[in-house]
Amino acid sequence: MKILQICHRVPFPPLDGGNIAMFNIAKSLADNDCEVHQFALNTNKHYVTPESLPSYFHDTLHFDSVSINTNVTLGGALKNLFGSGSYNVDRFYSKEVEEKISGILSENDFDIVQLETLFACPYIPVIRKNSQSKIVLRAHNAERVIWKRLSEGCRNPLKKIYLKFLASRIERYEKKVLEEIDALVPITPVDADIFISEGYSGPMLTVPIGLDGNEYSLSGKRAKLNLFHIGSMDWLPNQEAVKWFVEKCWDLISTKHPGLQLHLAGRGFPSSLMSVRKPGINYQGKVDDAMRFMSDKQVMVVPIRSGSGMRVKIVQGLALGKTIISTSIGAEGIDVIDGENILIADTPEEFQNQISKCIADTDYCYKIGENGRKLFEAKYSNEALGKSLKTFYETLIS
């Protein structure tokens, strides 16, 4: 089976959920004897020099890319106000990218074209024009839900109005795309239900984000009972989450546990957040090795209050045997059970209570992490997920 994977950015380095999701699904398909060709929009925001990529990209994934500027501009935003498209998506279209995709399709006969996220969907027309391939959307999120939740949580009246506007535009575009694709591969059952509610009734398979368990070996010794959060801080839901936790939760927690430490890491940390200084909070910004950062800390906090899709960092935390304390929204789409392999907290008081339980009963705390590792091994291994997706594709093209 021959598959063209179109990514809305280069899926390297594997430091955030999107990159991990795109690279690992490509690798899992290649490991299951599919011929995968990976094409990426090399955005200026996440630009990667193609020559710097590991040889696997070129030797196994036949990697290719085109540079594109996706910056938000005042002119572009104003122009979009008087148009009908989604500015979030329109920024990812360029004639040069379209011509490159046309060339790739003319030189290859693909069975499947897999579009990673809604932001790769502006190229559906050129795919239809140049190929008989089945077009599949791999939906990392239900995008309209992210923007709707952001607007609901926004206090600035003007910004709230604009976020609602963006949400309505992206919802309209998302529904249009659902009518144009041949199959849908959402990452979570929650998102699958949202797409069905939007009217999608075609072939669909939910495939969560998988990881290679061999890359997440356990050290065998218990990490310190300190808290940490790691995530891309140029993503608005993460900014909102950390700001809320620092402002609303930390004083309550640190007053009861004055020696406790909170370590915050992730690229693109806004200066407005890093300028908030409180006892016990350590800002580490971008870290080159996320696994190393997480290795000596036991309790992962995921205070996400908006967003959609699946938090890859939670799956990584499960794989590493971490004790995860997450909001209900943060844990959406992951087959966890509160009190068994994760701890759920949605208010400052609930976060304080869950953390206090972990400190009062360390065996309980570490047991939650051990159960999380068992869940990872049972449901989120890369090899099994790739095999499942390949079988779905074989049925689709038969």
C-alpha positions as CSV (number, residue, x, y, z in Angstrom):
1,M,0.0,0.0,0.0
2,K,1.3,3.4,-1.0
3,I,0.4,6.4,1.2
4,L,1.0,10.1,0.8
5,Q,1.0,11.9,4.2
6,I,0.6,15.7,4.0
7,C,1.6,17.4,7.2
8,H,0.8,21.0,8.1
9,R,4.3,21.4,9.4
10,V,7.5,19.4,9.5
11,P,7.0,16.7,12.2
12,F,10.4,17.2,13.8
13,P,11.8,17.6,16.5
14,P,9.4,15.3,18.4
15,L,8.9,17.9,21.2
16,D,5.2,18.5,21.0
17,G,2.0,16.5,20.6
18,G,1.4,17.4,16.9
19,N,4.9,16.4,15.8
20,I,4.8,13.2,17.8
21,A,1.4,12.3,16.4
22,M,2.4,12.8,12.8
23,F,5.8,11.1,12.9
24,N,4.6,8.1,14.9
25,I,1.7,7.3,12.7
26,A,4.0,7.5,9.7
27,K,6.5,5.2,11.3
28,S,3.8,2.8,12.5
29,L,2.5,2.5,8.9
30,A,6.0,2.0,7.5
31,D,6.7,-0.6,10.1
32,N,3.5,-2.4,8.9
33,D,5.0,-2.7,5.3
34,C,3.3,0.5,3.9
35,E,5.3,2.7,1.5
36,V,4.9,6.1,3.1
37,H,5.8,9.4,1.4
38,Q,5.8,12.3,3.8
39,F,5.3,15.9,2.5
40,A,5.3,18.8,4.8
41,L,4.5,22.5,4.8
42,N,7.8,24.0,6.2
43,T,6.3,26.9,8.1
44,N,8.4,29.9,9.1
45,K,7.1,29.5,12.7
46,H,8.4,25.9,13.0
47,Y,11.0,25.9,10.2
48,V,13.3,22.9,9.9
49,T,16.3,22.7,7.6
50,P,15.5,19.5,5.6
51,E,19.2,18.5,5.6
52,S,19.2,18.5,9.4
53,L,16.5,15.8,9.6
54,P,17.5,12.2,10.7
55,S,18.2,9.9,7.7
56,Y,15.0,8.0,8.5
57,F,12.9,10.8,7.0
58,H,14.7,10.7,3.7
59,D,15.5,7.0,3.5
60,T,12.2,5.5,4.7
61,L,9.6,8.3,4.5
62,H,10.8,9.8,1.2
63,F,10.5,13.2,2.8
64,D,9.8,16.4,0.9
65,S,8.7,19.9,1.8
66,V,8.0,23.5,0.7
67,S,8.6,26.6,2.7
68,I,5.5,28.7,3.6
69,N,4.9,31.8,5.6
70,T,1.8,31.3,7.9
71,N,2.2,34.4,10.0
72,V,-0.9,36.1,11.3
73,T,-1.0,39.7,9.8
74,L,-3.4,42.5,10.5
75,G,-4.0,42.9,6.7
76,G,-4.8,39.2,6.3
77,A,-7.1,39.2,9.3
78,L,-9.0,42.3,8.1
79,K,-9.3,40.9,4.6
80,N,-10.7,37.7,6.0
81,L,-13.4,39.7,7.9
82,F,-15.0,40.6,4.6
83,G,-14.5,37.1,3.0
84,S,-16.1,33.8,3.7
85,G,-13.1,31.5,4.6
86,S,-11.4,30.6,7.9
87,Y,-8.3,32.7,8.5
88,N,-6.9,30.0,10.7
89,V,-6.9,27.6,7.7
90,D,-6.4,30.0,4.8
91,R,-2.9,30.9,6.1
92,F,-1.8,27.4,5.2
93,Y,-2.5,27.7,1.5
94,S,0.1,28.7,-1.1
95,K,0.3,28.2,-4.8
96,E,3.8,26.9,-4.5
97,V,2.7,24.1,-2.1
98,E,-0.3,23.3,-4.4
99,E,2.1,23.0,-7.4
100,K,4.4,20.7,-5.5
101,I,1.6,18.4,-4.4
102,S,0.4,18.3,-8.0
103,G,3.9,17.2,-9.1
104,I,4.2,14.5,-6.4
105,L,0.8,13.1,-7.4
106,S,1.7,13.1,-11.1
107,E,4.8,11.1,-10.4
108,N,3.2,8.5,-8.0
109,D,0.1,6.4,-7.8
110,F,-1.0,6.5,-4.2
111,D,-3.8,4.4,-2.6
112,I,-4.3,6.9,0.2
113,V,-3.6,10.6,0.8
114,Q,-3.7,11.2,4.5
115,L,-4.2,14.8,5.5
116,E,-2.8,15.7,9.0
117,T,-5.2,18.2,10.6
118,L,-7.7,20.5,9.1
119,F,-4.8,22.8,8.1
120,A,-3.8,20.5,5.3
121,C,-7.3,20.4,3.8
122,P,-7.0,23.5,1.5
123,Y,-5.2,21.0,-0.9
124,I,-8.2,18.7,-1.3
125,P,-9.1,20.2,-4.7
126,V,-5.6,19.7,-6.2
127,I,-5.6,16.1,-4.9
128,R,-9.0,15.4,-6.5
129,K,-7.8,16.9,-9.8
130,N,-4.6,14.9,-10.0
131,S,-5.3,11.6,-8.2
132,Q,-7.8,8.8,-7.7
133,S,-6.5,8.2,-4.2
134,K,-8.8,8.0,-1.2
135,I,-8.6,11.2,0.8
136,V,-8.5,10.7,4.6
137,L,-8.5,13.4,7.2
138,R,-6.6,12.5,10.3
139,A,-8.2,14.9,12.7
140,H,-6.0,15.7,15.7
141,N,-8.7,17.9,17.2
142,A,-12.3,19.1,16.6
143,E,-10.9,22.5,15.8
144,R,-14.2,24.4,16.3
145,V,-14.4,23.1,19.9
146,I,-10.9,24.6,20.7
147,W,-12.0,28.0,19.5
148,K,-15.4,27.8,21.1
149,R,-13.9,26.9,24.5
150,L,-11.3,29.7,24.2
151,S,-14.0,32.2,23.4
152,E,-16.1,31.0,26.4
153,G,-13.1,31.4,28.7
154,C,-12.1,34.9,27.4
155,R,-12.8,37.9,29.6
156,N,-11.8,40.6,27.2
157,P,-15.1,41.6,25.4
158,L,-13.6,42.5,22.0
159,K,-11.3,39.4,22.0
160,K,-14.2,37.2,23.0
161,I,-16.2,38.5,20.0
162,Y,-13.3,37.9,17.6
163,L,-12.7,34.4,19.0
164,K,-16.4,33.6,18.5
165,F,-16.1,34.8,14.9
166,L,-13.1,32.5,14.3
167,A,-14.9,29.6,15.9
168,S,-17.9,30.1,13.6
169,R,-15.7,30.3,10.5
170,I,-13.7,27.2,11.3
171,E,-16.9,25.3,12.2
172,R,-18.3,26.1,8.7
173,Y,-15.0,25.0,7.1
174,E,-14.8,21.8,9.1
175,K,-18.3,20.8,8.1
176,K,-17.4,21.5,4.4
177,V,-14.3,19.3,4.6
178,L,-16.3,16.5,6.2
179,E,-18.4,16.4,3.0
180,E,-15.3,16.3,0.8
181,I,-13.2,13.5,2.3
182,D,-13.5,9.7,1.8
183,A,-12.7,8.7,5.3
184,L,-12.1,10.2,8.8
185,V,-9.5,9.1,11.4
186,P,-10.1,11.1,14.6
187,I,-7.7,10.6,17.5
188,T,-10.4,10.4,20.2
189,P,-13.9,8.9,20.6
190,V,-15.0,12.3,21.9
191,D,-14.0,14.0,18.7
192,A,-15.6,11.2,16.7
193,D,-18.9,11.9,18.4
194,I,-18.5,15.7,17.6
195,F,-17.9,14.9,13.9
196,I,-21.0,12.7,13.8
197,S,-23.0,15.5,15.4
198,E,-21.7,17.7,12.6
199,G,-23.3,15.4,10.0
200,Y,-20.4,13.0,9.1
201,S,-21.6,9.5,8.2
202,G,-18.8,8.1,6.2
203,P,-16.1,5.5,7.0
204,M,-14.4,6.3,10.3
205,L,-11.8,4.7,12.6
206,T,-10.6,6.2,15.9
207,V,-6.9,5.8,16.2
208,P,-5.3,7.4,19.2
209,I,-1.7,8.6,19.3
210,G,0.7,5.8,19.9
211,L,4.3,5.7,21.2
212,D,7.1,3.3,20.9
213,G,7.2,1.7,24.4
214,N,10.9,0.8,23.9
215,E,11.7,4.6,24.0
216,Y,9.9,4.9,27.4
217,S,11.7,2.5,29.6
218,L,11.2,2.9,33.4
219,S,14.2,3.5,35.6
220,G,13.1,1.3,38.4
221,K,13.5,3.9,41.1
222,R,10.9,6.3,42.4
223,A,11.1,9.9,41.2
224,K,10.7,12.8,43.7
225,L,7.1,13.9,44.5
226,N,7.5,17.3,42.8
227,L,5.0,18.6,40.3
228,F,5.7,19.5,36.6
229,H,3.9,20.7,33.5
230,I,5.4,20.4,30.0
231,G,3.8,21.5,26.8
232,S,4.2,23.9,23.8
233,M,3.5,27.3,25.3
234,D,2.8,28.9,21.9
235,W,-0.5,27.0,22.0
236,L,-3.3,29.1,23.5
237,P,-4.9,26.3,25.6
238,N,-1.6,25.6,27.3
239,Q,-1.0,29.3,28.0
240,E,-4.5,29.5,29.5
241,A,-4.0,26.3,31.5
242,V,-0.7,27.4,33.1
243,K,-1.9,30.9,33.8
244,W,-5.0,29.5,35.6
245,F,-2.9,27.0,37.6
246,V,-0.3,29.6,38.7
247,E,-2.9,32.3,39.5
248,K,-5.8,30.2,41.0
249,C,-4.3,26.9,42.3
250,W,-0.7,27.4,43.3
251,D,-1.2,29.6,46.4
252,L,-3.7,27.2,47.8
253,I,-1.3,24.2,47.2
254,S,1.9,25.8,48.3
255,T,0.4,27.2,51.5
256,K,-0.5,23.7,52.6
257,H,2.7,22.2,51.2
258,P,5.4,24.9,51.5
259,G,8.3,22.8,50.4
260,L,6.6,21.5,47.2
261,Q,8.2,22.5,43.8
262,L,6.4,23.1,40.5
263,H,8.6,22.9,37.3
264,L,7.2,24.5,34.2
265,A,8.7,23.7,30.8
266,G,7.9,24.2,27.1
267,R,8.9,26.3,24.2
268,G,7.5,29.7,23.5
269,F,6.8,30.6,27.2
270,P,5.2,34.1,27.2
271,S,7.2,36.7,29.2
272,S,3.9,37.7,30.8
273,L,3.7,34.2,32.4
274,M,7.4,33.9,33.3
275,S,7.3,37.3,35.1
276,V,4.9,35.9,37.7
277,R,7.2,34.9,40.5
278,K,5.9,32.7,43.3
279,P,7.7,30.5,45.9
280,G,8.3,27.0,44.6
281,I,7.7,27.8,40.9
282,N,10.6,27.0,38.6
283,Y,10.3,28.2,34.9
284,Q,12.6,26.2,32.7
285,G,11.3,27.3,29.3
286,K,12.3,25.1,26.3
287,V,14.0,21.9,27.2
288,D,16.0,19.9,24.6
289,D,15.1,16.5,26.2
290,A,11.5,16.2,27.5
291,M,12.1,12.7,28.8
292,R,15.1,13.8,30.9
293,F,13.0,16.7,32.2
294,M,10.2,14.4,33.3
295,S,12.4,11.6,34.6
296,D,13.1,12.9,38.2
297,K,9.6,14.3,38.9
298,Q,6.6,12.1,39.7
299,V,3.5,14.2,39.5
300,M,2.4,15.6,36.1
301,V,-0.3,18.3,36.2
302,V,-2.5,18.9,33.2
303,P,-4.8,21.9,34.0
304,I,-6.2,22.2,30.4
305,R,-9.5,24.1,30.4
306,S,-10.0,24.4,26.6
307,G,-8.8,22.5,23.5
308,S,-9.8,19.2,21.9
309,G,-8.1,16.1,20.8
310,M,-5.7,14.0,22.8
311,R,-2.9,15.2,25.0
312,V,0.2,13.4,23.9
313,K,2.0,14.5,27.1
314,I,-0.5,12.5,29.1
315,V,0.2,9.4,27.0
316,Q,3.9,10.0,27.6
317,G,3.3,10.4,31.3
318,L,1.4,7.1,31.3
319,A,4.3,5.5,29.5
320,L,6.8,6.8,32.0
321,G,4.7,5.7,35.0
322,K,3.9,9.3,36.2
323,T,1.1,10.2,38.5
324,I,-1.1,12.4,36.4
325,I,-3.5,15.0,37.8
326,S,-5.6,16.4,35.0
327,T,-8.8,18.3,34.4
328,S,-11.6,16.3,32.8
329,I,-11.0,18.2,29.5
330,G,-7.3,17.4,29.6
331,A,-8.1,13.6,29.9
332,E,-10.7,13.6,27.2
333,G,-10.2,10.9,24.6
334,I,-7.8,8.8,26.8
335,D,-9.2,5.6,28.3
336,V,-8.3,6.5,31.9
337,I,-10.2,5.9,35.1
338,D,-10.1,8.4,37.9
339,G,-8.5,7.0,41.0
340,E,-7.1,4.0,39.2
341,N,-4.6,5.3,36.6
342,I,-5.2,9.0,36.7
343,L,-6.4,11.6,39.2
344,I,-9.1,14.1,38.0
345,A,-9.3,17.7,39.3
346,D,-11.3,20.6,37.8
347,T,-11.1,23.2,40.5
348,P,-8.3,24.7,42.6
349,E,-9.6,22.9,45.7
350,E,-9.7,19.6,43.8
351,F,-6.1,20.0,42.6
352,Q,-5.1,20.7,46.2
353,N,-6.9,17.7,47.5
354,Q,-5.5,15.3,44.9
355,I,-1.9,16.6,45.5
356,S,-2.5,16.3,49.3
357,K,-3.6,12.6,48.9
358,C,-0.4,11.9,46.9
359,I,1.8,13.5,49.6
360,A,0.0,11.8,52.5
361,D,0.1,8.3,50.9
362,T,3.1,7.9,48.6
363,D,2.4,4.3,47.9
364,Y,-1.1,5.3,46.5
365,C,0.6,8.0,44.5
366,Y,3.1,5.7,42.8
367,K,0.5,3.0,42.3
368,I,-1.5,5.4,40.1
369,G,1.6,5.8,38.0
370,E,2.2,2.1,37.8
371,N,-1.4,1.5,36.7
372,G,-0.9,4.2,34.0
373,R,2.0,2.4,32.6
374,K,-0.1,-0.8,32.3
375,L,-2.8,1.1,30.5
376,F,-0.2,2.5,28.0
377,E,1.1,-1.0,27.3
378,A,-2.4,-2.3,26.7
379,K,-3.8,0.4,24.5
380,Y,-1.3,2.9,23.2
381,S,1.6,1.0,21.6
382,N,2.6,2.2,18.1
383,E,2.8,-1.1,16.4
384,A,-0.8,-2.2,17.2
385,L,-2.2,1.1,16.1
386,G,-0.4,1.1,12.8
387,K,-1.7,-2.4,12.1
388,S,-5.3,-1.3,12.8
389,L,-5.0,1.7,10.5
390,K,-3.5,-0.3,7.7
391,T,-6.4,-2.8,7.9
392,F,-8.9,0.1,7.8
393,Y,-7.2,1.5,4.7
394,E,-7.2,-1.9,3.0
395,T,-11.0,-2.1,3.5
396,L,-11.3,1.5,2.2
397,I,-9.6,0.8,-1.1
398,S,-10.9,-2.6,-1.8
